[in-house]
Amino acid sequence: MKKKNLIKSGLVSLMMLLAVNVKAQDKNIVEAAMAPDDFTTLVAAVKAADLVDVLSSEGPFTVFAPTNAAFSKLPEGTVEGLLKPESKDMLQTVLKYHVVSGSVMASDVVAMIKKGNGKATIETIIGNKLMAQMKDGAVYLVDENNNWSKIEATDMKTSNGVIHVIDTVLLPK
């Protein structure tokens, strides 16, 4: 029964993302993330970190965007702590760890994984690395702490890049 609910939830999320994606192409990354209700925590974090101008600039950027549910997986109090003004530098580091220079489409990630014999290293804009790999037919990102984040939806094109939706917040060392 749980599997059916997960599939149903995934399909609903994908349908919502596809509907938003049609409109997202005229918006920059920040504007596109503001549209669905599933990114309110991410948008609040981007604002608190003073990264709106950066992610609204020409780019292009690829953003692996954690959903509200992804942020809720963090230990209690973590998000609230990161949103405090005194945590701005740490919040910027965490958020920039989700951003890659250029428009990296899902097909590009899969091609890199195949070329790398099952794994691909992706460098973020802060120079830290993410590992991309396939597991059970899905693409996952593995952060520097060995946390796995499933890419749930892909290729939301924006005027300055692309957004891929992930189910876990990535954390640099």
Helices and strands as residue ranges (DSSP letters): H 2-24, H 29-34, G 37-39, H 40-48, H 52-56, E 61-66, H 68-72, H 78-82, G 85-87, H 88-96, E 99-101, H 106-115, E 119-123, E 129-135, E 138-142, E 148-158, E 161-166
